Amino acid sequence: YRQNLQAIIAITKGLHLPTIFINSTPVEDERHNKATGYYINRHNADLLRCNEIAGEVMAENKIPVIDLYGFTDALPEPKYCDHVHYTEDVQKKHGEFLTEILKKYLA
């Protein structure tokens, strides 16, 4: 994961693109992994480790990180309409949260 992020950053730097990283949102292990068939099991502990690695890589490269994980985690239940997708209310809150932060970076 670290190497993939570093490769992506190298590309964005080479293209002189401004970069902002948005970390991953929470996974409810039991809800997500109860699904069967083609779904791949995911675990919140793994996701937290990925967010930690991303935070380190972004800090090393002076790239801002938007904490969508923390924002989402603090929202009241119900958050999910199924095992992975958010309710319309949470989607709206995500949009408002991201819009306000991105306005600051794009101003």
N, C-alpha and C positions, 0 to 999 in steps of 0.2 A: 504494500500500500504506500509506504514511504517513497519507494522508488517511482511508482506511478505518479504520485503527486509532484515529485521533483522534476519528472519528465514534462508534465503539464506546465509547470512553472517555467521551465526552460523555453518551452514553445511560446508562452505568453510574453515572456521577456524579449524573445527574439522578434516577436511581432510588435513589440512596444504597446501591448494591450494592458490597460488598467485591470487589475485582478482583485476580486473580493471573494473570500471563501465563505460558504454557508455550511455549517456543520450539519450532520445528519440528525434527524428527529428520533425520539425514543421508539423502542420496540417493546411491546408487551409480550414477553416470552410465551406465556401459556396461551394467550389468544392467538398469536401468530402461528405457533408451532402445532396448534390443534388442527390447523388446516392440513388436508392430505392431498395426495396426487402429485401434481407437478411443482408445488411450492417447495422452496428450499428453506430449511430451518434457519432461523436467525435468532441471535441472542443479544440482549441489551448489553451484556458485559463486553462482548466483542465490538459492538458499535461504540461503546464508550472508549475502548482502546483505540479504535480508528479515529475518533474525534480527538483523542489525546495526541496521537501521532500527527494528525493534520495540524493541530494547534502548534506543535513544535516546529513543523516544517514551515508553516506560515509565519511564525515569529522569526525564524532564521532568515526569511526572505522579506520581512517587513510588509507582509500582506495582511490586511485586516480580516478578522473573522467575525461573522455574524452568528451569534449563539441561538440558532433556531431550536436546538435541543433544549436548552434551559427555558426558553420562552414557552415551548410546547409542554414541557414537563410540569410547569407551574399552572397550566390551564386546568380548570375543573373538569371532572368527568361529566358526561360521556365525551370522549375525544374521537373515538373510532366508530365508523359505520360498518366496518367489517374487521378483518384481522390486520389490515395494513392501511386502509384509506381513512382519511379524516372526515368528520361530519362537515356539512356545509358551513356551520357556525365556526368551526376551527379553521377551515380553509379561508374564510373571510378574515378571521383574526390574523392568520399567517400573512395574508396579503397586506393588511393594514400595517402590521409590524415591519414587514420587509420594505414596504413603500416608504415609511417614515425614515428608516435607516438609510436606504439608498438615496433618498433626497439629500441627505447630508453629504454623502460621497460624491454625488453628481452636481452639487451646487457650485 
